[in-house]
Amino acid sequence: MKYIIKGKQMNVKQYMQEKAIKKISKFERFFKPDAEAVMTFSVEKDRYTFEVAIYSGGTIVRAEECSNDMFVSMDMVVEKLERQIRKHKTKLGKRIRQDAMIPENYTISEKIDEDEEYNVVRTKRFQLKPMSVEEAILQMNLLGHTFFVFINAETETVNVVYKRNDGKYGLIEPEA
């Protein structure tokens, strides 16, 4: 697995990098050798955030946690990744992308409900109208939603704006 370490608003010390790689390397056995783990350290006031995104064969497994201690955040991310991989073992290994994971490396002791169904309980239809990103954010906030689908007036493509956990906004644009 290839490791990429980033620091937002902080310099990541060598011992922190080594600790993070040691903790995340335990997931190497679940992924193909060409997998890439992007680890992002950030600090904002007294909140230490650790984020990991593992890319493998078109599948992305991601976790992010905040706490008042970076090492606690690392431990919480590892637990979250373990839960995600354990819960979605069959789906990730077989249904989604067989090229991404190595299912035979999973050893799971507890019983997991693999017959989880994704039932759509409501369908909404609405007209997409061209608007600016700012107008879409305003519309999303007026509706009280955490995301909003619209046609970007500049690019004439379908985009999604969403509210991030940090209170800021994100934009999803399609790529050709």
Backbone torsions as a table, in degrees:
resi	resn	phi	psi	omega
1	MET	NA	139.6	178.0
2	LYS	-94.4	136.5	-178.0
3	TYR	-112.3	129.4	175.6
4	ILE	-120.4	124.2	-176.6
5	ILE	-115.7	128.8	179.7
6	LYS	-124.9	150.0	175.3
7	GLY	-125.2	126.9	176.2
8	LYS	-105.9	120.4	179.1
9	GLN	60.3	27.1	177.1
10	MET	-164.8	155.1	171.7
11	ASN	-93.7	129.9	-179.0
12	VAL	-88.1	115.3	-178.9
13	LYS	-68.8	154.3	-178.1
14	GLN	-57.1	-43.5	-178.4
15	TYR	-65.4	-31.2	177.0
16	MET	-70.8	-40.0	177.7
17	GLN	-61.2	-46.7	-178.9
18	GLU	-63.0	-42.1	179.2
19	LYS	-62.9	-44.4	-179.3
20	ALA	-64.5	-44.8	179.5
21	ILE	-62.5	-40.8	179.3
22	LYS	-61.5	-42.8	-178.2
23	LYS	-69.9	-41.7	-176.2
24	ILE	-79.7	-24.3	-178.6
25	SER	-63.2	-20.0	178.0
26	LYS	-65.3	-15.6	178.8
27	PHE	-89.3	-4.8	-179.1
28	GLU	-56.2	-35.7	-176.0
29	ARG	-68.0	-18.3	-179.5
30	PHE	-85.7	-19.5	-172.8
31	PHE	-117.4	160.1	175.8
32	LYS	-66.9	158.2	-176.2
33	PRO	-61.0	-23.9	-178.6
34	ASP	-85.4	8.5	179.2
35	ALA	-64.4	154.8	-178.0
36	GLU	-130.2	127.7	178.1
37	ALA	-110.1	117.9	178.0
38	VAL	-102.5	116.9	-178.3
39	MET	-111.2	126.8	-178.1
40	THR	-120.1	123.9	175.8
41	PHE	-103.1	135.8	174.3
42	SER	-147.7	155.3	179.3
43	VAL	-136.4	136.3	176.9
44	GLU	-141.8	110.8	-172.9
45	LYS	56.4	-117.8	179.7
46	ASP	-103.1	16.3	-179.2
47	ARG	-104.2	118.9	177.5
48	TYR	-102.3	121.5	-177.0
49	THR	-113.1	134.0	175.4
50	PHE	-124.8	127.0	-178.0
51	GLU	-128.1	138.3	177.2
52	VAL	-131.4	132.1	173.0
53	ALA	-126.8	122.8	179.8
54	ILE	-108.4	120.2	-179.1
55	TYR	-106.2	127.2	179.1
56	SER	-154.3	117.9	175.1
57	GLY	53.9	36.9	179.3
58	GLY	87.0	-5.2	177.8
59	THR	-100.6	139.8	177.8
60	ILE	-122.4	128.0	173.1
61	VAL	-116.2	124.9	-172.7
62	ARG	-135.6	144.5	174.9
63	ALA	-148.4	147.0	179.4
64	GLU	-145.0	136.5	179.1
65	GLU	-142.8	148.3	177.5
66	CYS	-121.7	144.8	173.1
67	SER	-159.9	-175.3	178.9
68	ASN	-90.9	8.3	178.2
69	ASP	-144.7	128.1	-176.6
70	MET	-62.1	-36.7	-178.1
71	PHE	-71.0	-32.3	174.3
72	VAL	-66.9	-41.8	177.1
73	SER	-59.7	-41.2	178.4
74	MET	-60.9	-46.7	-179.7
75	ASP	-61.8	-40.4	-179.7
76	MET	-66.5	-36.8	177.4
77	VAL	-65.9	-42.7	178.9
78	VAL	-60.1	-44.2	178.1
79	GLU	-62.0	-41.8	-179.3
80	LYS	-65.0	-43.3	177.8
81	LEU	-62.7	-41.8	177.8
82	GLU	-59.3	-45.0	179.1
83	ARG	-61.7	-45.2	-178.9
84	GLN	-61.9	-46.9	-178.3
85	ILE	-66.0	-42.1	179.6
86	ARG	-64.3	-45.1	-177.1
87	LYS	-66.1	-40.2	-175.0
88	HIS	-104.4	21.0	-177.7
89	LYS	-49.8	-54.3	-176.5
90	THR	-67.4	-45.6	-178.5
91	LYS	-64.4	-45.0	-179.7
92	LEU	-67.2	-40.8	-175.4
93	GLY	-76.3	-31.3	-174.0
94	LYS	-117.2	-54.3	-170.5
95	ARG	-76.6	-45.3	-171.8
96	ILE	-75.6	-66.9	-178.3
97	ARG	-146.1	108.2	-178.8
98	GLN	-69.3	-19.6	-179.4
99	ASP	-80.6	-11.1	-172.4
100	ALA	-87.3	-38.3	-169.4
101	MET	-121.9	168.6	175.8
102	ILE	-117.6	88.0	-172.3
103	PRO	-61.1	-29.0	-176.9
104	GLU	-70.5	-10.9	177.7
105	ASN	-85.9	0.2	179.9
106	TYR	-85.7	131.5	170.8
107	THR	-125.5	114.2	-175.5
108	ILE	-123.3	124.9	-176.3
109	SER	-90.7	-34.1	-177.9
110	GLU	-88.3	159.7	179.5
111	LYS	-77.3	132.3	-179.2
112	ILE	-120.6	134.5	178.5
113	ASP	-75.1	100.5	-178.5
114	GLU	-90.1	-3.0	-179.1
115	ASP	-95.3	22.4	178.8
116	GLU	-60.2	129.4	179.8
117	GLU	-109.6	148.8	176.3
118	TYR	-105.4	94.6	-178.4
119	ASN	-92.6	127.4	174.4
120	VAL	-83.0	117.1	-175.7
121	VAL	-98.6	-12.2	179.7
122	ARG	-155.1	139.7	176.6
123	THR	-121.2	130.6	177.5
124	LYS	-114.4	142.1	174.7
125	ARG	-124.5	139.0	178.2
126	PHE	-155.6	158.8	179.8
127	GLN	-78.3	132.5	173.6
128	LEU	-91.1	128.0	177.5
129	LYS	-122.1	145.6	178.8
130	PRO	-64.2	134.3	177.4
131	MET	-157.8	167.2	177.3
132	SER	-79.7	165.8	178.8
133	VAL	-62.3	-42.3	179.8
134	GLU	-61.3	-42.0	179.3
135	GLU	-65.1	-37.5	178.5
136	ALA	-65.9	-40.5	177.8
137	ILE	-64.0	-42.7	177.8
138	LEU	-60.7	-45.0	179.6
139	GLN	-62.2	-42.9	178.7
140	MET	-59.9	-46.0	-179.9
141	ASN	-65.3	-37.3	178.1
142	LEU	-64.3	-35.7	179.0
143	LEU	-79.3	-17.0	-177.6
144	GLY	76.2	24.0	-180.0
145	HIS	-95.9	168.0	177.0
146	THR	-101.1	-4.0	175.1
147	PHE	-151.3	162.6	179.9
148	PHE	-152.1	131.1	179.8
149	VAL	-98.8	133.9	-178.3
150	PHE	-155.5	168.8	173.3
151	ILE	-96.7	121.8	180.0
152	ASN	-70.8	121.3	-177.1
153	ALA	-64.3	-28.9	-179.2
154	GLU	-76.7	-44.7	-174.2
155	THR	-100.9	-13.2	-178.4
156	GLU	58.8	33.9	176.3
157	THR	-121.3	160.2	177.1
158	VAL	-75.5	128.1	179.5
159	ASN	-127.3	165.3	175.5
160	VAL	-131.1	129.0	168.8
161	VAL	-103.0	148.6	-179.3
162	TYR	-147.4	155.4	177.9
163	LYS	-91.4	126.6	-178.4
164	ARG	-85.2	164.8	179.1
165	ASN	-61.4	-28.5	-179.3
166	ASP	-83.9	4.7	177.3
167	GLY	90.4	-7.6	178.4
168	LYS	-88.1	-175.3	-176.8
169	TYR	-118.9	151.2	176.4
170	GLY	-123.3	159.5	179.2
171	LEU	-130.4	128.8	176.0
172	ILE	-107.6	122.4	178.8
173	GLU	-118.8	141.2	177.8
174	PRO	-71.5	151.5	178.7
175	GLU	-119.5	138.7	-178.0
176	ALA	-71.3	NA	NA
